[in-house]
């Protein structure tokens, strides 16, 4: 995890151990698909499922939040299948918050409304936008909130 506020306004990456479970399951599926060649459903289903799980694990290995000038870039990775940008001009209010156990990890709608982008833990930054709400899970909630407050003040 890194926070760099000199070269660019904000850059932070949070890693999560849950992807290790998905990597393990992927290897199990690939191994079983290789070893059990006598059962046609297994030999045809398990290898593609294992490969898909590898891609999913690599897609949700970490969550990066980076200042990109006029937008905040949010990206799961290292395979960047899931990414989002939030223009600072669209941000109305920022506050430090907590996600619920039901919010879990990944990208989805929250039962409290709005979207959740979370990789691990309950700390988050709640961003109220012109249209909607976004909760960004982070292990640096105060740093991200402070940075976003400074960006909102410039765009106000």
C-alpha positions as CSV (number, residue, x, y, z in Angstrom):
1,X,0.0,0.0,0.0
2,X,1.4,3.4,-1.0
3,X,0.3,7.0,-0.6
4,X,2.1,9.6,-2.6
5,X,1.0,13.2,-2.5
6,X,4.0,14.9,-4.1
7,X,4.2,13.6,-7.7
8,X,0.5,13.6,-8.1
9,X,-2.3,14.7,-5.8
10,X,-3.2,11.3,-4.4
11,X,-2.3,7.7,-5.1
12,X,-3.1,4.8,-2.9
13,X,-3.3,1.0,-3.5
14,X,-4.9,-1.4,-1.0
15,X,-4.3,-5.1,-1.3
16,X,-6.6,-7.8,0.0
17,X,-6.0,-11.4,1.0
18,X,-9.3,-12.7,-0.3
19,X,-7.9,-13.0,-3.8
20,X,-5.6,-15.8,-2.4
21,X,-8.6,-17.9,-1.8
22,X,-9.8,-17.4,-5.3
23,X,-6.3,-18.2,-6.7
24,X,-6.3,-21.4,-4.6
25,X,-9.8,-22.5,-5.9
26,X,-8.7,-21.7,-9.5
27,X,-5.6,-24.0,-9.1
28,X,-7.9,-26.7,-7.5
29,X,-10.3,-26.5,-10.5
30,X,-7.4,-26.6,-13.0
31,X,-5.7,-29.5,-11.2
32,X,-8.9,-31.5,-11.0
33,X,-9.7,-30.8,-14.6
34,X,-6.2,-32.1,-15.5
35,X,-6.2,-35.2,-13.2
36,X,-9.8,-36.4,-13.8
37,X,-10.0,-37.0,-17.5
38,X,-12.4,-39.9,-17.3
39,X,-15.5,-37.8,-16.4
40,X,-16.5,-35.8,-19.4
41,X,-18.3,-33.0,-17.5
42,X,-15.3,-32.4,-15.3
43,X,-12.7,-32.4,-18.1
44,X,-14.7,-29.9,-20.1
45,X,-16.0,-27.7,-17.3
46,X,-13.3,-27.4,-14.6
47,X,-10.4,-26.0,-16.8
48,X,-12.5,-23.1,-18.1
49,X,-13.9,-22.4,-14.7
50,X,-10.3,-22.4,-13.2
51,X,-9.1,-20.0,-15.9
52,X,-12.1,-17.7,-15.2
53,X,-11.3,-17.8,-11.5
54,X,-7.7,-16.9,-12.2
55,X,-8.8,-13.8,-14.2
56,X,-11.3,-12.8,-11.5
57,X,-8.6,-13.2,-8.8
58,X,-6.2,-11.1,-10.8
59,X,-8.9,-8.5,-11.4
60,X,-9.6,-8.1,-7.7
61,X,-6.1,-8.4,-6.3
62,X,-5.9,-4.7,-5.3
63,X,-7.9,-1.5,-5.5
64,X,-6.1,1.7,-6.6
65,X,-7.4,5.2,-6.1
66,X,-5.5,7.9,-8.1
67,X,-5.8,11.6,-8.8
68,X,-5.8,12.1,-12.6
69,X,-6.1,15.9,-12.7
70,X,-9.8,16.6,-13.0
71,X,-11.0,13.1,-12.1
72,X,-10.5,10.5,-9.4
73,X,-9.6,7.2,-11.0
74,X,-10.7,4.0,-9.2
75,X,-9.4,0.7,-10.5
76,X,-9.3,-2.9,-9.5
77,X,-6.3,-4.8,-10.8
78,X,-3.7,-5.8,-11.8
79,X,-5.9,-6.8,-14.7
80,X,-7.9,-3.6,-15.2
81,X,-11.3,-5.0,-16.1
82,X,-13.1,-2.9,-13.6
83,X,-12.4,0.9,-13.4
84,X,-14.3,4.1,-12.9
85,X,-13.6,7.8,-13.0
86,X,-15.3,10.4,-10.9
87,X,-15.1,14.0,-12.0
88,X,-14.3,16.3,-9.1
89,X,-16.8,18.8,-10.4
90,X,-19.6,16.1,-9.8
91,X,-18.7,15.7,-6.1
92,X,-21.1,17.4,-3.7
93,X,-19.9,16.1,-0.3
94,X,-17.3,13.8,1.1
95,X,-17.2,12.0,4.5
96,X,-15.4,9.1,6.1
97,X,-17.8,6.2,6.7
98,X,-18.0,2.5,7.1
99,X,-19.5,-0.2,4.9
100,X,-21.7,-2.9,6.2
101,X,-21.0,-6.6,6.4
102,X,-23.6,-7.1,3.7
103,X,-21.7,-4.7,1.5
104,X,-18.9,-7.2,1.2
105,X,-16.2,-6.7,-1.4
106,X,-16.3,-6.0,-5.2
107,X,-18.6,-3.7,-7.1
108,X,-22.3,-3.6,-6.4
109,X,-25.3,-1.6,-5.1
110,X,-25.4,-1.0,-1.4
111,X,-28.6,-1.8,0.5
112,X,-28.3,1.9,1.8
113,X,-28.3,3.1,-1.8
114,X,-25.5,4.0,-4.2
115,X,-22.6,2.0,-5.3
116,X,-19.8,0.3,-3.3
117,X,-16.3,-0.3,-4.6
118,X,-14.5,-2.2,-1.9
119,X,-11.7,-4.8,-1.7
120,X,-11.3,-5.4,2.0
121,X,-12.4,-4.1,5.4
122,X,-15.2,-1.7,6.5
123,X,-13.5,1.7,6.3
124,X,-14.7,3.8,3.3
125,X,-15.1,7.3,2.0
126,X,-18.7,8.2,1.2
127,X,-18.9,10.4,-1.8
128,X,-22.2,12.2,-2.5
129,X,-22.4,13.1,-6.2
130,X,-24.7,15.3,-8.2
131,X,-26.4,12.0,-9.2
132,X,-26.0,9.2,-6.7
133,X,-23.7,8.0,-4.0
134,X,-20.4,6.1,-4.1
135,X,-18.6,4.3,-1.2
136,X,-15.0,3.6,-1.9
137,X,-13.4,1.1,0.5
138,X,-10.0,2.0,1.6
139,X,-7.5,1.5,4.4
140,X,-6.7,5.3,4.1
141,X,-10.1,6.9,4.6
142,X,-8.9,10.1,6.3
143,X,-6.1,10.6,3.7
144,X,-8.6,10.2,0.8
145,X,-11.3,12.3,2.4
146,X,-8.8,15.1,3.1
147,X,-7.5,15.0,-0.5
148,X,-11.1,15.0,-1.9
149,X,-12.0,18.0,0.3
150,X,-9.1,19.9,-1.1
151,X,-10.2,19.1,-4.7
152,X,-13.8,20.0,-4.0
153,X,-12.7,23.4,-2.6
154,X,-10.8,24.1,-5.9
155,X,-13.9,23.2,-8.0
156,X,-16.4,25.1,-5.9
